[in-house]
């Protein structure tokens, strides 16, 4: 078995928020047995206390990794977000601390796309309202306001992995697909791009949102945009809660400008199961409200558990940062029969000269060296032949001015 600067069985790993058993098993299969698994999220104060000795952390969407939390976690080498988004992590702060953040951007795309199709059918048929009435003893058997999805236009805002898969499913059901994306995207099947968001809104019977949370997408669907939608249209949002102006949507529903909506994400969401969910949309029977479960299927969570755990193990074992969302990506070969040093540092002139001098002083032959930098941080990986005085070399690397963190893999 390979030896590390800290042996695998001693590397503390904390997994929060009920991360799937696949992740736990993947860590154990690769020799990582020092695992603490908790079902819930922790507060900032609890995280500060808990992370003092943790090397790798796994979270989902509720745990907040703030600068204060990262400042209090000097031994943390990597964070795994077992979900699509990484908004819960201050990526800039993690970057400056030399902590790569990994996620699973594609593992639950099918789950989200299927939910959008299901909600489209239910809303086009008026099922949520009919169901609410039936629960009250009212039997509304009528075809009025009930439509097939076949032949209708689905407008997809954000034609990424989820949007593209939704496009395929919708087209297979006979829908016409139009999409709008700020980047030029290759259309799949018979889907057609729109030149603007306004164009898409004005022609679509159903509008489905699949965009990230950025300054440009916050409140991108407000009163003006909803007014641009076709009367009797449907709005779906399973992207980010900041994308839709909820008050404007509620107003449009009261005016019956749109037929219905399905909202899975909200500007303010309960942080725990015992907190009350509040939203002006609760008054409408023609709105499907779901608690941020677009990607929450057993299949998706299993895939996410494996994918993110694989990335964390690869970084710990090998130093590879492929898939990191906040860090330079370095794909590394195996390092059999060599000693590998990993050095993360501020990107300042001359620092690599001092790093290389450490190996020169010990007369170590550098067999391979990999270096990637961005504007603020550099990541150097140095493979040396033969045995090396690891503790001494590591101490000297850490002493180089501008070093953020360093570790050794044997």
Steps between C-alpha positions, in 0.01 A plus 500: 500500500619851426600715794393860529606801707215372718402136454161445341343333801585807708370766260187646668205537261172667597185436294190707578134519393434132440739446211427176316654175622679465163735778607573336834566167331729657239715657770520170689580304185802727452628470856339805658332375817522801731152619404244695696158502334223735619148531361454874549675829429698695758492867593801724441605475866463121493700478176781711643532260792451183297750569221810558713650164410302404187693443175211440255143624528185387320189718503178556308309826459419615855847516655656844457878514454570863587842672518482471880448124478787461252729713717435258785583188295878509444526126428218485247635400156180458296123548502251282316158647420278195449262692274508710183544846649782646709329821615524382859880530488691828485704384203738797505585442864551127442720582202724729704524233770618250240189284540361357174121463488349212303137440403285278279372727223339228286393209720143614564418652161258219412316536830440872449398456136248227586343717771457787255320271255273364770412846630435626148243224442332551838471876457380483139222266618415711806560202727631693806175701522279197430688301764463777759125516430461122516664501844225740604228280351449701179475289180611721210481271197556737208723539198493879525849642544655155455750451218735242349870585493531366145555787259560756773817711510743445786739789548820406685705781656852366546588222255760321709501135607157512666346721235630279220372181660163661563499596133534135397225379733261777396554440130437128545156595633421708195581843641675766296814620675648848496792609714692808601853505638753782536757269341464344159389139543461216254132410472396141561236339281259754353544762772546855377681790669335835574684825444387647832328416825207718399452298183497174692254630760260632239468175304522230769207318656730374775817675620756295696797669670840333527757771575762551774485762772699799370451877518356480148240234581367639828139608449540434127133399501324801650173680438605616154610155387192326638282751315688405182393137545203373301169529683425157641869404505675292764822583687734235643803578718734231631819704461562759773259678732642841413405474132126572534337799669251304709278800575472579129410137431234506772352815349485340154326196646240716673433676171479158331753613241666159522341159536726373776853453626728242657768637733764279662742769623434815700683820602468397866486131586471333842838386628351215703198272478336658805505852350181630342497558126356838404417623151228715339452210256344281769156648427481361145372151421633533144861524626706189575735576791779251566773528766811525280481137391553535125809280513402298805443150375665187632675453167631856489623499858675166444675635191594823676638309797731298279605788273601746770665238720707390199623856445592544868684168512685578177615835637606349831678202341642658189474879518274525192272805506295410192140598569579769757275803459726756670849375424739453212442159344801270492466146363780286641641157414559235765820544696619142558850473651519878532437747777250772415500841669201731465556871554225763492624856515422862433571586138791734565818543291793276588322255725571197281870581514488458879292182470746343257792609717370277780532193278836614368638543853411138573644382165165348402439423135175659380349241265195709407351832592151637435402861557174683445423850620220751497510865598531423872609143564749256354494122530830317455535121496854365519591132455847398621686175446599273784464551874493851642526651849130575485448667835794735443410581140135555593594732786724704270231520229253626758752760609526652150348846511161504329422134571132430564535128570722205408477125538681188382380176341727195506 
